[in-house]
Amino acid sequence: MRLAPLLLLPLLAACNTDPTATTETAATPPTATPAASDTGALPPPDTARAKAVSALGDTLRVVRQRRNFSHSEGPADAFRLVFRGPSVLKGTAEFTITDPSGQVIFREMLTEPDLEAALVYELKTPTATPAEREAYVLRRIDQFFQPAQFQKPAVGPQATFPSSIENLDQATWADLKRRPGTIGFDYLKGKEDRQRLAWSPLKKQTVRVR
């Protein structure tokens, strides 16, 4: 019975071990942390990309071009067309212009019919096959930002005021006519609706001038 204290010495030594060293050794490595899907927690929303998400489906095509627009010199603006949807013939395109500071100064949604409508002028037969329609839409997207579509000045000195354009006032039009350095961007929407955009220094926004 007197030998019992000697038997307890190893146990007492174990109880006096430094707990800090034990914690570091037993720490769970980062890879062992349960995923958000396992815990039921959702990741925080990415507000920076919220506008780039579309319920239509996957991104099918993206075209980008950097051209001067809001300023005739200096850093260029970013022109971008993102085409999304379940298929080419059921997609929608988002057309944006972003200035050098990162501010979106123009946004427009273009439907698949907006991009396909002019195909009628190229048809050799009464109708087009789905493959021909898809090829035409993709070609329109790929060629959306051609160099020839950027015009300078945006409004020529002999141009007449287009009264049919909504939200374009005489003062903005007259100011653009006095600025030979302004740049216009032309694009086709639908079958024959050729539009021109320009940056108005007077209104500090993108306006349609044709």
Buried (B, 14 or more C-beta within 10 A) or exposed (E): EEEEEEEEEEEEEEEEEEEEEEEEEEEEEEEEEEEEEEEEEEEEEEEEEEEEEBEBEEBBBEBEBBBBBBBBEEEBBBBBBBBBBEEBEEBBBBBBBBBBEEEEBBEBEBBBEBBBBBBEEEEEEEEBEEEBBBBBBBEBBEEBBEEEBBBEBBBEEEBEBEEEBEEBBEEBBEBBBEBEEBBBBBBBBBEEEEBBBBBBBBBEEBBBBB
